[in-house]
Amino acid sequence: MVKKLALLTLMLLTGTELLSAQDMIPEDSIPADTIPSVIQPLKVAKVAKDWSTWKPDPKRALWLALVIPGGGQIYNRKYWKLPLVYGGFVGCLYAMNWNNSQYKDYSQAFLDLSDKDPATASYNKFLHLGVQITDANKERYLDIFKKRRDKFRRWRDLSFFVLCGVYALSVIDAYVDAELSVFDISKDLSLRVEPIIINTHTSNNPFDSSSLGLQCSVNF
């Protein structure tokens, strides 16, 4: 049965008229080793993509930049911007983590200095060698620890907002870069500066003009 189907397929591909039932070639007369060579899968030629004429899609670049930090720059094939994007992210994350650790340390030191328990003395690591906190200077150190705690908390929050700004700039850059790549700009970009006569009188005589000026024109 398989041999008959192979023969019918060959006839349809070559345009040969179908034979009648009595003229049909017997199944046993077709060599078994010729069937694989009769039916060959059609090979579709792959067309190579021309990257020289490729233009990025601004909407796709926008969504990739929103989902993956730096994804829009990768899609736009602007790989040189990746160190700037990821460097900004890493720097902001490091600053946020460091300021948060300092905020926690000074907060704990302020709490330890405020209570009456002598066993809680984490503030000693912030003191210089040989310096001790007594009742005479306790208020001054409480004020110092409070100010430093608030300072590092502000810097931690500022680092978070800067991180959001870097993320927003990467998204905007990816979209604008993709949008400008499809913007048609003429190769004849030139600036012309030429003198012009500014007429201030109603007469048509150019010598009656009161002043001269310069006219700038840009072709793009």
C-alpha positions in Angstrom: 0.0 0.0 0.0 2.8 2.4 0.8 4.4 1.7 -2.6 1.1 2.6 -4.4 0.8 5.8 -2.5 4.4 6.7 -3.4 3.6 6.1 -7.1 0.5 8.2 -7.0 2.3 11.0 -5.4 5.0 10.9 -8.1 2.4 11.0 -10.8 0.8 14.0 -9.3 4.1 15.9 -8.9 5.3 15.1 -12.5 1.9 15.6 -14.2 1.6 12.1 -15.4 -1.9 10.8 -16.2 -3.2 8.2 -13.8 -3.3 4.7 -15.1 -6.4 2.5 -15.1 -6.8 -0.3 -12.6 -5.7 -2.9 -15.1 -2.7 -0.9 -16.3 -1.6 -0.2 -12.7 1.9 -1.3 -12.1 2.0 -4.2 -9.7 3.2 -3.4 -6.2 5.9 -6.0 -6.4 7.4 -4.6 -9.6 8.6 -1.4 -7.9 12.0 -1.9 -6.3 11.9 -1.1 -2.6 15.2 0.8 -2.7 13.8 3.4 -5.2 10.9 4.6 -3.1 13.0 6.8 -0.8 14.6 8.5 -3.8 11.2 9.2 -5.4 9.7 11.1 -2.6 12.0 13.8 -1.3 11.0 16.5 1.2 10.8 19.9 -0.2 13.6 22.1 1.2 12.7 25.7 1.8 15.7 28.0 1.3 16.3 30.3 4.3 16.6 33.9 3.4 19.4 35.6 5.4 18.2 38.7 7.3 19.8 41.9 6.1 20.8 43.6 9.3 22.1 46.7 7.5 18.5 47.7 6.6 16.9 46.6 9.9 15.0 49.2 11.9 13.9 48.7 15.5 10.3 49.0 16.5 9.8 51.8 19.1 6.9 50.0 20.8 8.8 46.8 21.2 11.9 48.6 22.4 9.7 50.4 25.0 8.2 47.2 26.3 11.5 45.4 26.5 13.1 48.3 28.4 10.1 48.2 30.8 10.3 44.5 31.5 14.1 43.9 31.3 16.5 46.7 32.5 18.8 47.3 29.5 16.6 45.2 27.2 15.7 48.1 25.0 19.4 49.0 24.4 20.1 45.3 23.5 17.1 45.3 21.1 18.3 48.6 19.5 21.8 47.0 19.1 23.3 49.8 21.1 25.5 47.6 23.3 27.9 50.4 24.3 25.1 51.9 26.4 24.8 48.7 28.6 27.8 49.6 30.9 26.1 53.0 31.6 22.7 51.4 32.4 24.0 48.5 34.5 26.7 50.7 36.1 24.0 53.1 37.2 21.8 50.3 38.6 24.7 48.7 40.5 26.0 52.0 41.9 22.5 52.9 43.2 21.9 49.5 44.7 25.3 49.6 46.4 24.7 53.1 47.8 21.2 52.2 49.0 22.5 49.0 50.8 25.5 50.9 52.4 23.4 53.8 53.6 20.8 51.4 55.0 23.4 49.5 57.0 24.7 52.8 58.4 21.2 53.9 59.2 20.6 50.7 61.2 23.9 50.9 63.1 23.3 54.5 64.2 19.7 53.8 65.0 20.7 51.0 67.3 23.5 53.1 68.8 20.9 55.9 69.6 18.6 53.4 71.2 21.3 51.7 73.2 22.5 55.1 74.5 19.0 56.2 75.4 18.1 53.2 77.6 19.4 52.4 81.1 20.8 49.0 80.3 24.7 49.0 80.4 24.8 45.7 78.5 23.6 47.3 75.3 26.6 49.4 74.3 26.8 49.1 70.5 27.6 52.8 70.4 31.1 52.1 71.6 32.3 51.1 68.1 31.7 54.7 66.9 33.8 56.2 69.7 37.5 57.0 69.3 40.0 55.0 71.3 39.9 56.0 75.0 36.7 58.1 74.7 33.9 57.2 77.1 30.3 58.5 77.3 29.4 60.0 80.6 26.5 62.0 81.9 28.3 65.2 80.9 28.6 64.4 77.2 25.7 62.0 76.8 23.3 64.5 75.3 25.9 65.6 72.8 26.4 62.1 71.6 22.7 61.5 71.5 22.3 64.5 69.2 25.3 63.2 67.0 23.8 59.8 66.6 20.3 61.1 65.9 21.7 63.5 63.2 23.7 60.7 61.5 20.8 58.3 61.6 18.6 60.8 59.9 21.3 61.7 57.4 21.9 58.1 56.3 18.1 57.5 56.1 17.8 60.5 53.7 20.7 59.2 51.6 19.2 55.7 51.5 15.9 57.2 50.3 17.7 59.4 47.8 19.6 56.4 46.4 16.2 54.6 45.8 14.9 57.6 43.9 18.0 57.9 41.8 17.6 54.2 41.0 14.1 54.9 39.7 15.5 57.8 37.7 18.1 55.6 36.1 15.4 53.0 35.2 13.2 55.7 33.7 16.1 57.2 31.7 16.9 53.8 30.3 13.3 53.3 29.2 13.1 56.8 27.6 16.5 56.3 25.9 15.4 53.0 24.4 12.2 54.4 23.0 13.7 57.7 21.7 16.6 55.8 20.1 14.3 53.4 18.3 12.0 56.3 17.2 14.9 58.3 15.8 16.2 55.3 13.9 13.1 55.3 11.7 13.0 59.1 11.4 13.8 60.1 7.9 16.5 62.8 7.8 17.9 64.0 4.5 21.6 63.6 3.9 21.8 67.1 2.6 22.1 68.8 6.1 23.5 72.3 5.6 23.4 75.7 7.1 23.3 78.8 4.9 24.1 82.3 6.2 23.5 85.1 3.7 22.9 88.9 4.0 19.4 90.3 3.8 18.0 93.8 3.4 15.4 94.7 6.0 12.9 97.2 4.5 11.2 99.5 6.8 9.8 101.9 4.3 6.9 101.5 1.9 8.9 102.3 -1.2 10.4 99.6 -3.4 13.8 101.2 -3.6 16.3 99.0 -1.7 18.5 101.9 -1.0 15.8 103.5 1.2 16.1 100.6 3.6 17.1 101.4 7.1 19.2 98.4 8.0 21.0 95.2 6.8 20.9 91.8 8.5 21.9 88.2 8.2 19.6 85.4 7.3 20.2 81.8 8.4 18.5 78.8 6.7 18.8 75.1 7.6 18.2 72.4 5.1 17.4 68.9 6.5 
